[in-house]
Amino acid sequence: MMTLTQTPVNEQKVTQLRRALAQILAEALQRGFHGSAGVELSVQDGTIQHIRRHVERIER
């Protein structure tokens, strides 16, 4: 079985994923934030295709 984590495309996407997660955490882990945040990966044949991030705020 072959792992594809070291391909150039996946390495670039993992870098993007880390950056997106850092930005979401910076936004969500602040006093006064109420809601949910998430990151979703679309993977096809072991290669990351898309990274989706979402932040939902609850108005209080």
Predicted model as a PDB file, atoms N, CA, C, CB and O in Angstrom, pLDDT in the B-factor column:
MODEL        1                                                                  
ATOM      1  N   MET A   1       0.842  -1.183   0.000  1.00 52.00           N  
ATOM      2  CA  MET A   1       0.000   0.000   0.000  1.00 52.00           C  
ATOM      3  C   MET A   1       0.886   1.244   0.000  1.00 52.00           C  
ATOM      4  CB  MET A   1      -0.957  -0.001   1.221  1.00 52.00           C  
ATOM      5  O   MET A   1       1.851   1.327   0.760  1.00 52.00           O  
ATOM      6  N   MET A   2       0.558   2.189  -0.839  1.00 57.00           N  
ATOM      7  CA  MET A   2       1.358   3.398  -0.992  1.00 57.00           C  
ATOM      8  C   MET A   2       0.650   4.585  -0.342  1.00 57.00           C  
ATOM      9  CB  MET A   2       1.632   3.683  -2.483  1.00 57.00           C  
ATOM     10  O   MET A   2      -0.554   4.767  -0.522  1.00 57.00           O  
ATOM     11  N   THR A   3       1.396   5.391   0.413  1.00 65.00           N  
ATOM     12  CA  THR A   3       0.818   6.607   0.977  1.00 65.00           C  
ATOM     13  C   THR A   3       1.216   7.791   0.115  1.00 65.00           C  
ATOM     14  CB  THR A   3       1.274   6.818   2.444  1.00 65.00           C  
ATOM     15  O   THR A   3       2.331   7.855  -0.404  1.00 65.00           O  
ATOM     16  N   LEU A   4       0.294   8.720  -0.028  1.00 64.00           N  
ATOM     17  CA  LEU A   4       0.508   9.856  -0.931  1.00 64.00           C  
ATOM     18  C   LEU A   4       0.732  11.166  -0.183  1.00 64.00           C  
ATOM     19  CB  LEU A   4      -0.676  10.004  -1.864  1.00 64.00           C  
ATOM     20  O   LEU A   4       0.600  12.238  -0.774  1.00 64.00           O  
ATOM     21  N   THR A   5       1.065  11.101   1.089  1.00 69.00           N  
ATOM     22  CA  THR A   5       1.199  12.332   1.854  1.00 69.00           C  
ATOM     23  C   THR A   5       2.377  13.182   1.405  1.00 69.00           C  
ATOM     24  CB  THR A   5       1.340  12.011   3.309  1.00 69.00           C  
ATOM     25  O   THR A   5       2.395  14.383   1.670  1.00 69.00           O  
ATOM     26  N   GLN A   6       3.340  12.605   0.745  1.00 81.00           N  
ATOM     27  CA  GLN A   6       4.545  13.342   0.368  1.00 81.00           C  
ATOM     28  C   GLN A   6       4.522  13.861  -1.064  1.00 81.00           C  
ATOM     29  CB  GLN A   6       5.744  12.470   0.553  1.00 81.00           C  
ATOM     30  O   GLN A   6       5.546  14.344  -1.548  1.00 81.00           O  
ATOM     31  N   THR A   7       3.396  13.779  -1.754  1.00 87.00           N  
ATOM     32  CA  THR A   7       3.338  14.309  -3.107  1.00 87.00           C  
ATOM     33  C   THR A   7       3.368  15.833  -3.059  1.00 87.00           C  
ATOM     34  CB  THR A   7       2.074  13.808  -3.840  1.00 87.00           C  
ATOM     35  O   THR A   7       2.934  16.423  -2.070  1.00 87.00           O  
ATOM     36  N   PRO A   8       3.867  16.477  -4.100  1.00 90.00           N  
ATOM     37  CA  PRO A   8       3.910  17.951  -4.108  1.00 90.00           C  
ATOM     38  C   PRO A   8       2.537  18.594  -3.914  1.00 90.00           C  
ATOM     39  CB  PRO A   8       4.508  18.439  -5.413  1.00 90.00           C  
ATOM     40  O   PRO A   8       2.416  19.604  -3.220  1.00 90.00           O  
ATOM     41  N   VAL A   9       1.509  18.016  -4.520  1.00 90.00           N  
ATOM     42  CA  VAL A   9       0.164  18.584  -4.385  1.00 90.00           C  
ATOM     43  C   VAL A   9      -0.304  18.479  -2.939  1.00 90.00           C  
ATOM     44  CB  VAL A   9      -0.832  17.867  -5.326  1.00 90.00           C  
ATOM     45  O   VAL A   9      -0.805  19.454  -2.378  1.00 90.00           O  
ATOM     46  N   ASN A  10      -0.146  17.304  -2.332  1.00 92.00           N  
ATOM     47  CA  ASN A  10      -0.585  17.143  -0.947  1.00 92.00           C  
ATOM     48  C   ASN A  10       0.232  18.002   0.007  1.00 92.00           C  
ATOM     49  CB  ASN A  10      -0.493  15.683  -0.534  1.00 92.00           C  
ATOM     50  O   ASN A  10      -0.315  18.536   0.972  1.00 92.00           O  
ATOM     51  N   GLU A  11       1.505  18.143  -0.236  1.00 91.00           N  
ATOM     52  CA  GLU A  11       2.330  18.999   0.626  1.00 91.00           C  
ATOM     53  C   GLU A  11       1.829  20.438   0.578  1.00 91.00           C  
ATOM     54  CB  GLU A  11       3.816  18.937   0.199  1.00 91.00           C  
ATOM     55  O   GLU A  11       1.751  21.107   1.608  1.00 91.00           O  
ATOM     56  N   GLN A  12       1.491  20.911  -0.618  1.00 94.00           N  
ATOM     57  CA  GLN A  12       0.964  22.269  -0.762  1.00 94.00           C  
ATOM     58  C   GLN A  12      -0.391  22.401  -0.058  1.00 94.00           C  
ATOM     59  CB  GLN A  12       0.828  22.641  -2.256  1.00 94.00           C  
ATOM     60  O   GLN A  12      -0.642  23.392   0.628  1.00 94.00           O  
ATOM     61  N   LYS A  13      -1.253  21.410  -0.226  1.00 94.00           N  
ATOM     62  CA  LYS A  13      -2.576  21.450   0.388  1.00 94.00           C  
ATOM     63  C   LYS A  13      -2.487  21.345   1.911  1.00 94.00           C  
ATOM     64  CB  LYS A  13      -3.449  20.324  -0.166  1.00 94.00           C  
ATOM     65  O   LYS A  13      -3.275  21.977   2.613  1.00 94.00           O  
ATOM     66  N   VAL A  14      -1.551  20.566   2.430  1.00 92.00           N  
ATOM     67  CA  VAL A  14      -1.376  20.465   3.876  1.00 92.00           C  
ATOM     68  C   VAL A  14      -0.927  21.813   4.436  1.00 92.00           C  
ATOM     69  CB  VAL A  14      -0.351  19.358   4.230  1.00 92.00           C  
ATOM     70  O   VAL A  14      -1.357  22.211   5.518  1.00 92.00           O  
ATOM     71  N   THR A  15      -0.074  22.508   3.709  1.00 94.00           N  
ATOM     72  CA  THR A  15       0.331  23.851   4.125  1.00 94.00           C  
ATOM     73  C   THR A  15      -0.886  24.781   4.153  1.00 94.00           C  
ATOM     74  CB  THR A  15       1.421  24.411   3.174  1.00 94.00           C  
ATOM     75  O   THR A  15      -1.055  25.554   5.096  1.00 94.00           O  
ATOM     76  N   GLN A  16      -1.730  24.707   3.121  1.00 95.00           N  
ATOM     77  CA  GLN A  16      -2.948  25.515   3.085  1.00 95.00           C  
ATOM     78  C   GLN A  16      -3.879  25.134   4.234  1.00 95.00           C  
ATOM     79  CB  GLN A  16      -3.669  25.345   1.736  1.00 95.00           C  
ATOM     80  O   GLN A  16      -4.498  26.000   4.852  1.00 95.00           O  
ATOM     81  N   LEU A  17      -3.972  23.853   4.511  1.00 95.00           N  
ATOM     82  CA  LEU A  17      -4.835  23.373   5.582  1.00 95.00           C  
ATOM     83  C   LEU A  17      -4.373  23.904   6.935  1.00 95.00           C  
ATOM     84  CB  LEU A  17      -4.864  21.844   5.597  1.00 95.00           C  
ATOM     85  O   LEU A  17      -5.192  24.345   7.742  1.00 95.00           O  
ATOM     86  N   ARG A  18      -3.087  23.864   7.183  1.00 95.00           N  
ATOM     87  CA  ARG A  18      -2.554  24.382   8.446  1.00 95.00           C  
ATOM     88  C   ARG A  18      -2.829  25.879   8.588  1.00 95.00           C  
ATOM     89  CB  ARG A  18      -1.043  24.113   8.539  1.00 95.00           C  
ATOM     90  O   ARG A  18      -3.186  26.354   9.666  1.00 95.00           O  
ATOM     91  N   ARG A  19      -2.661  26.612   7.494  1.00 96.00           N  
ATOM     92  CA  ARG A  19      -2.916  28.056   7.513  1.00 96.00           C  
ATOM     93  C   ARG A  19      -4.401  28.337   7.783  1.00 96.00           C  
ATOM     94  CB  ARG A  19      -2.482  28.700   6.171  1.00 96.00           C  
ATOM     95  O   ARG A  19      -4.735  29.216   8.577  1.00 96.00           O  
ATOM     96  N   ALA A  20      -5.282  27.589   7.119  1.00 96.00           N  
ATOM     97  CA  ALA A  20      -6.720  27.771   7.310  1.00 96.00           C  
ATOM     98  C   ALA A  20      -7.122  27.455   8.739  1.00 96.00           C  
ATOM     99  CB  ALA A  20      -7.506  26.893   6.338  1.00 96.00           C  
ATOM    100  O   ALA A  20      -7.916  28.183   9.335  1.00 96.00           O  
ATOM    101  N   LEU A  21      -6.583  26.378   9.296  1.00 96.00           N  
ATOM    102  CA  LEU A  21      -6.913  26.009  10.664  1.00 96.00           C  
ATOM    103  C   LEU A  21      -6.419  27.068  11.654  1.00 96.00           C  
ATOM    104  CB  LEU A  21      -6.312  24.643  11.004  1.00 96.00           C  
ATOM    105  O   LEU A  21      -7.116  27.396  12.614  1.00 96.00           O  
ATOM    106  N   ALA A  22      -5.233  27.594  11.422  1.00 97.00           N  
ATOM    107  CA  ALA A  22      -4.698  28.644  12.295  1.00 97.00           C  
ATOM    108  C   ALA A  22      -5.592  29.880  12.254  1.00 97.00           C  
ATOM    109  CB  ALA A  22      -3.256  29.014  11.880  1.00 97.00           C  
ATOM    110  O   ALA A  22      -5.844  30.495  13.290  1.00 97.00           O  
ATOM    111  N   GLN A  23      -6.070  30.247  11.072  1.00 96.00           N  
ATOM    112  CA  GLN A  23      -6.933  31.424  10.948  1.00 96.00           C  
ATOM    113  C   GLN A  23      -8.276  31.204  11.632  1.00 96.00           C  
ATOM    114  CB  GLN A  23      -7.151  31.770   9.476  1.00 96.00           C  
ATOM    115  O   GLN A  23      -8.792  32.100  12.301  1.00 96.00           O  
ATOM    116  N   ILE A  24      -8.839  30.015  11.465  1.00 96.00           N  
ATOM    117  CA  ILE A  24     -10.113  29.708  12.101  1.00 96.00           C  
ATOM    118  C   ILE A  24      -9.965  29.722  13.617  1.00 96.00           C  
ATOM    119  CB  ILE A  24     -10.641  28.346  11.626  1.00 96.00           C  
ATOM    120  O   ILE A  24     -10.809  30.275  14.322  1.00 96.00           O  
ATOM    121  N   LEU A  25      -8.902  29.118  14.116  1.00 96.00           N  
ATOM    122  CA  LEU A  25      -8.679  29.102  15.555  1.00 96.00           C  
ATOM    123  C   LEU A  25      -8.495  30.509  16.108  1.00 96.00           C  
ATOM    124  CB  LEU A  25      -7.467  28.249  15.888  1.00 96.00           C  
ATOM    125  O   LEU A  25      -9.019  30.836  17.172  1.00 96.00           O  
ATOM    126  N   ALA A  26      -7.752  31.339  15.387  1.00 96.00           N  
ATOM    127  CA  ALA A  26      -7.539  32.718  15.834  1.00 96.00           C  
ATOM    128  C   ALA A  26      -8.866  33.467  15.917  1.00 96.00           C  
ATOM    129  CB  ALA A  26      -6.572  33.451  14.885  1.00 96.00           C  
ATOM    130  O   ALA A  26      -9.064  34.284  16.816  1.00 96.00           O  
ATOM    131  N   GLU A  27      -9.765  33.194  14.989  1.00 94.00           N  
ATOM    132  CA  GLU A  27     -11.062  33.872  14.979  1.00 94.00           C  
ATOM    133  C   GLU A  27     -11.997  33.309  16.056  1.00 94.00           C  
ATOM    134  CB  GLU A  27     -11.715  33.742  13.597  1.00 94.00           C  
ATOM    135  O   GLU A  27     -12.675  34.065  16.751  1.00 94.00           O  
ATOM    136  N   ALA A  28     -12.029  32.000  16.188  1.00 95.00           N  
ATOM    137  CA  ALA A  28     -13.004  31.368  17.067  1.00 95.00           C  
ATOM    138  C   ALA A  28     -12.599  31.386  18.542  1.00 95.00           C  
ATOM    139  CB  ALA A  28     -13.224  29.954  16.630  1.00 95.00           C  
ATOM    140  O   ALA A  28     -13.460  31.436  19.420  1.00 95.00           O  
ATOM    141  N   LEU A  29     -11.309  31.346  18.812  1.00 96.00           N  
ATOM    142  CA  LEU A  29     -10.868  31.260  20.204  1.00 96.00           C  
ATOM    143  C   LEU A  29     -10.663  32.642  20.819  1.00 96.00           C  
ATOM    144  CB  LEU A  29      -9.578  30.456  20.298  1.00 96.00           C  
ATOM    145  O   LEU A  29      -9.650  32.914  21.463  1.00 96.00           O  
ATOM    146  N   GLN A  30     -11.633  33.488  20.603  1.00 95.00           N  
ATOM    147  CA  GLN A  30     -11.616  34.826  21.183  1.00 95.00           C  
ATOM    148  C   GLN A  30     -12.800  34.962  22.121  1.00 95.00           C  
ATOM    149  CB  GLN A  30     -11.650  35.922  20.081  1.00 95.00           C  
ATOM    150  O   GLN A  30     -13.860  34.375  21.903  1.00 95.00           O  
ATOM    151  N   ARG A  31     -12.605  35.726  23.136  1.00 95.00           N  
ATOM    152  CA  ARG A  31     -13.701  36.000  24.053  1.00 95.00           C  
ATOM    153  C   ARG A  31     -14.828  36.667  23.276  1.00 95.00           C  
ATOM    154  CB  ARG A  31     -13.234  36.894  25.241  1.00 95.00           C  
ATOM    155  O   ARG A  31     -14.595  37.583  22.487  1.00 95.00           O  
ATOM    156  N   GLY A  32     -16.032  36.207  23.501  1.00 95.00           N  
ATOM    157  CA  GLY A  32     -17.185  36.770  22.813  1.00 95.00           C  
ATOM    158  C   GLY A  32     -17.620  35.981  21.594  1.00 95.00           C  
ATOM    159  O   GLY A  32     -18.685  36.243  21.036  1.00 95.00           O  
ATOM    160  N   PHE A  33     -16.811  35.018  21.172  1.00 96.00           N  
ATOM    161  CA  PHE A  33     -17.217  34.195  20.029  1.00 96.00           C  
ATOM    162  C   PHE A  33     -18.134  33.092  20.521  1.00 96.00           C  
ATOM    163  CB  PHE A  33     -15.981  33.598  19.293  1.00 96.00           C  
ATOM    164  O   PHE A  33     -17.806  32.368  21.461  1.00 96.00           O  
ATOM    165  N   HIS A  34     -19.282  32.969  19.880  1.00 97.00           N  
ATOM    166  CA  HIS A  34     -20.227  31.891  20.154  1.00 97.00           C  
ATOM    167  C   HIS A  34     -20.607  31.302  18.799  1.00 97.00           C  
ATOM    168  CB  HIS A  34     -21.504  32.404  20.956  1.00 97.00           C  
ATOM    169  O   HIS A  34     -21.089  32.022  17.924  1.00 97.00           O  
ATOM    170  N   GLY A  35     -20.399  30.018  18.619  1.00 97.00           N  
ATOM    171  CA  GLY A  35     -20.762  29.398  17.359  1.00 97.00           C  
ATOM    172  C   GLY A  35     -19.956  28.152  17.097  1.00 97.00           C  
ATOM    173  O   GLY A  35     -19.512  27.472  18.022  1.00 97.00           O  
ATOM    174  N   SER A  36     -19.773  27.859  15.830  1.00 97.00           N  
ATOM    175  CA  SER A  36     -19.019  26.671  15.453  1.00 97.00           C  
ATOM    176  C   SER A  36     -18.095  27.016  14.293  1.00 97.00           C  
ATOM    177  CB  SER A  36     -19.967  25.503  15.075  1.00 97.00           C  
ATOM    178  O   SER A  36     -18.329  27.962  13.541  1.00 97.00           O  
ATOM    179  N   ALA A  37     -17.055  26.229  14.175  1.00 97.00           N  
ATOM    180  CA  ALA A  37     -16.086  26.426  13.100  1.00 97.00           C  
ATOM    181  C   ALA A  37     -15.611  25.054  12.648  1.00 97.00           C  
ATOM    182  CB  ALA A  37     -14.881  27.322  13.562  1.00 97.00           C  
ATOM    183  O   ALA A  37     -15.543  24.118  13.445  1.00 97.00           O  
ATOM    184  N   GLY A  38     -15.288  24.941  11.390  1.00 96.00           N  
ATOM    185  CA  GLY A  38     -14.838  23.643  10.912  1.00 96.00           C  
ATOM    186  C   GLY A  38     -14.042  23.742   9.635  1.00 96.00           C  
ATOM    187  O   GLY A  38     -14.068  24.745   8.922  1.00 96.00           O  
ATOM    188  N   VAL A  39     -13.330  22.658   9.374  1.00 96.00           N  
ATOM    189  CA  VAL A  39     -12.557  22.509   8.143  1.00 96.00           C  
ATOM    190  C   VAL A  39     -12.947  21.172   7.542  1.00 96.00           C  
ATOM    191  CB  VAL A  39     -11.000  22.595   8.405  1.00 96.00           C  
ATOM    192  O   VAL A  39     -13.035  20.170   8.251  1.00 96.00           O  
ATOM    193  N   GLU A  40     -13.179  21.153   6.249  1.00 96.00           N  
ATOM    194  CA  GLU A  40     -13.574  19.935   5.552  1.00 96.00           C  
ATOM    195  C   GLU A  40     -12.616  19.702   4.388  1.00 96.00           C  
ATOM    196  CB  GLU A  40     -15.047  20.026   5.051  1.00 96.00           C  
ATOM    197  O   GLU A  40     -12.280  20.629   3.652  1.00 96.00           O  
ATOM    198  N   LEU A  41     -12.187  18.472   4.236  1.00 95.00           N  
ATOM    199  CA  LEU A  41     -11.306  18.106   3.126  1.00 95.00           C  
ATOM    200  C   LEU A  41     -12.063  17.244   2.137  1.00 95.00           C  
ATOM    201  CB  LEU A  41     -10.049  17.366   3.634  1.00 95.00           C  
ATOM    202  O   LEU A  41     -12.831  16.365   2.529  1.00 95.00           O  
ATOM    203  N   SER A  42     -11.849  17.494   0.865  1.00 97.00           N  
ATOM    204  CA  SER A  42     -12.310  16.587  -0.176  1.00 97.00           C  
ATOM    205  C   SER A  42     -11.079  15.870  -0.697  1.00 97.00           C  
ATOM    206  CB  SER A  42     -13.078  17.346  -1.329  1.00 97.00           C  
ATOM    207  O   SER A  42     -10.130  16.500  -1.161  1.00 97.00           O  
ATOM    208  N   VAL A  43     -11.102  14.557  -0.616  1.00 94.00           N  
ATOM    209  CA  VAL A  43      -9.957  13.752  -1.030  1.00 94.00           C  
ATOM    210  C   VAL A  43     -10.409  12.789  -2.107  1.00 94.00           C  
ATOM    211  CB  VAL A  43      -9.336  12.988   0.171  1.00 94.00           C  
ATOM    212  O   VAL A  43     -11.462  12.161  -1.996  1.00 94.00           O  
ATOM    213  N   GLN A  44      -9.606  12.680  -3.148  1.00 93.00           N  
ATOM    214  CA  GLN A  44      -9.908  11.742  -4.225  1.00 93.00           C  
ATOM    215  C   GLN A  44      -8.652  10.950  -4.530  1.00 93.00           C  
ATOM    216  CB  GLN A  44     -10.427  12.480  -5.498  1.00 93.00           C  
ATOM    217  O   GLN A  44      -7.619  11.517  -4.888  1.00 93.00           O  
ATOM    218  N   ASP A  45      -8.744   9.656  -4.390  1.00 89.00           N  
ATOM    219  CA  ASP A  45      -7.642   8.744  -4.678  1.00 89.00           C  
ATOM    220  C   ASP A  45      -6.376   9.118  -3.899  1.00 89.00           C  
ATOM    221  CB  ASP A  45      -7.349   8.737  -6.177  1.00 89.00           C  
ATOM    222  O   ASP A  45      -5.267   9.036  -4.426  1.00 89.00           O  
ATOM    223  N   GLY A  46      -6.556   9.530  -2.636  1.00 88.00           N  
ATOM    224  CA  GLY A  46      -5.420   9.843  -1.784  1.00 88.00           C  
ATOM    225  C   GLY A  46      -4.834  11.226  -1.958  1.00 88.00           C  
ATOM    226  O   GLY A  46      -3.809  11.539  -1.352  1.00 88.00           O  
ATOM    227  N   THR A  47      -5.460  12.064  -2.773  1.00 92.00           N  
ATOM    228  CA  THR A  47      -4.962  13.408  -3.023  1.00 92.00           C  
ATOM    229  C   THR A  47      -6.009  14.423  -2.566  1.00 92.00           C  
ATOM    230  CB  THR A  47      -4.618  13.603  -4.526  1.00 92.00           C  
ATOM    231  O   THR A  47      -7.182  14.317  -2.922  1.00 92.00           O  
ATOM    232  N   ILE A  48      -5.581  15.397  -1.782  1.00 94.00           N  
ATOM    233  CA  ILE A  48      -6.488  16.437  -1.309  1.00 94.00           C  
ATOM    234  C   ILE A  48      -6.902  17.296  -2.494  1.00 94.00           C  
ATOM    235  CB  ILE A  48      -5.824  17.303  -0.195  1.00 94.00           C  
ATOM    236  O   ILE A  48      -6.054  17.857  -3.189  1.00 94.00           O  
ATOM    237  N   GLN A  49      -8.205  17.398  -2.723  1.00 96.00           N  
ATOM    238  CA  GLN A  49      -8.731  18.170  -3.845  1.00 96.00           C  
ATOM    239  C   GLN A  49      -9.143  19.578  -3.428  1.00 96.00           C  
ATOM    240  CB  GLN A  49      -9.914  17.450  -4.462  1.00 96.00           C  
ATOM    241  O   GLN A  49      -8.794  20.561  -4.082  1.00 96.00           O  
ATOM    242  N   HIS A  50      -9.895  19.659  -2.324  1.00 96.00           N  
ATOM    243  CA  HIS A  50     -10.434  20.942  -1.885  1.00 96.00           C  
ATOM    244  C   HIS A  50     -10.366  21.039  -0.371  1.00 96.00           C  
ATOM    245  CB  HIS A  50     -11.884  21.125  -2.373  1.00 96.00           C  
ATOM    246  O   HIS A  50     -10.444  20.035   0.338  1.00 96.00           O  
ATOM    247  N   ILE A  51     -10.221  22.251   0.105  1.00 97.00           N  
ATOM    248  CA  ILE A  51     -10.293  22.540   1.534  1.00 97.00           C  
ATOM    249  C   ILE A  51     -11.410  23.562   1.706  1.00 97.00           C  
ATOM    250  CB  ILE A  51      -8.910  23.075   2.106  1.00 97.00           C  
ATOM    251  O   ILE A  51     -11.387  24.637   1.108  1.00 97.00           O  
ATOM    252  N   ARG A  52     -12.375  23.207   2.526  1.00 97.00           N  
ATOM    253  CA  ARG A  52     -13.476  24.121   2.822  1.00 97.00           C  
ATOM    254  C   ARG A  52     -13.422  24.472   4.297  1.00 97.00           C  
ATOM    255  CB  ARG A  52     -14.856  23.495   2.445  1.00 97.00           C  
ATOM    256  O   ARG A  52     -13.192  23.613   5.149  1.00 97.00           O  
ATOM    257  N   ARG A  53     -13.635  25.732   4.580  1.00 96.00           N  
ATOM    258  CA  ARG A  53     -13.696  26.133   5.985  1.00 96.00           C  
ATOM    259  C   ARG A  53     -14.961  26.941   6.183  1.00 96.00           C  
ATOM    260  CB  ARG A  53     -12.431  26.953   6.410  1.00 96.00           C  
ATOM    261  O   ARG A  53     -15.428  27.648   5.290  1.00 96.00           O  
ATOM    262  N   HIS A  54     -15.497  26.810   7.380  1.00 96.00           N  
ATOM    263  CA  HIS A  54     -16.705  27.569   7.677  1.00 96.00           C  
ATOM    264  C   HIS A  54     -16.694  27.998   9.133  1.00 96.00           C  
ATOM    265  CB  HIS A  54     -17.967  26.741   7.366  1.00 96.00           C  
ATOM    266  O   HIS A  54     -16.186  27.305  10.014  1.00 96.00           O  
ATOM    267  N   VAL A  55     -17.273  29.166   9.346  1.00 96.00           N  
ATOM    268  CA  VAL A  55     -17.420  29.712  10.683  1.00 96.00           C  
ATOM    269  C   VAL A  55     -18.856  30.203  10.787  1.00 96.00           C  
ATOM    270  CB  VAL A  55     -16.378  30.866  10.971  1.00 96.00           C  
ATOM    271  O   VAL A  55     -19.307  31.013   9.978  1.00 96.00           O  
ATOM    272  N   GLU A  56     -19.570  29.705  11.790  1.00 96.00           N  
ATOM    273  CA  GLU A  56     -20.940  30.143  12.044  1.00 96.00           C  
ATOM    274  C   GLU A  56     -20.967  30.814  13.398  1.00 96.00           C  
ATOM    275  CB  GLU A  56     -21.950  28.953  11.986  1.00 96.00           C  
ATOM    276  O   GLU A  56     -20.539  30.241  14.400  1.00 96.00           O  
ATOM    277  N   ARG A  57     -21.467  32.017  13.417  1.00 96.00           N  
ATOM    278  CA  ARG A  57     -21.586  32.758  14.675  1.00 96.00           C  
ATOM    279  C   ARG A  57     -23.028  32.752  15.131  1.00 96.00           C  
ATOM    280  CB  ARG A  57     -21.076  34.207  14.520  1.00 96.00           C  
ATOM    281  O   ARG A  57     -23.959  32.866  14.333  1.00 96.00           O  
ATOM    282  N   ILE A  58     -23.187  32.617  16.423  1.00 95.00           N  
ATOM    283  CA  ILE A  58     -24.520  32.704  17.016  1.00 95.00           C  
ATOM    284  C   ILE A  58     -24.676  34.113  17.566  1.00 95.00           C  
ATOM    285  CB  ILE A  58     -24.735  31.618  18.142  1.00 95.00           C  
ATOM    286  O   ILE A  58     -23.844  34.571  18.348  1.00 95.00           O  
ATOM    287  N   GLU A  59     -25.714  34.786  17.169  1.00 91.00           N  
ATOM    288  CA  GLU A  59     -25.992  36.131  17.672  1.00 91.00           C  
ATOM    289  C   GLU A  59     -26.684  35.996  19.019  1.00 91.00           C  
ATOM    290  CB  GLU A  59     -26.872  36.952  16.666  1.00 91.00           C  
ATOM    291  O   GLU A  59     -27.729  35.356  19.130  1.00 91.00           O  
ATOM    292  N   ARG A  60     -26.106  36.590  20.015  1.00 85.00           N  
ATOM    293  CA  ARG A  60     -26.695  36.533  21.356  1.00 85.00           C  
ATOM    294  C   ARG A  60     -27.210  37.881  21.765  1.00 85.00           C  
ATOM    295  CB  ARG A  60     -25.685  36.035  22.377  1.00 85.00           C  
ATOM    296  O   ARG A  60     -27.742  38.031  22.865  1.00 85.00           O  
TER     297      ARG A  60                                                      
ENDMDL                                                                          
END                                                                             
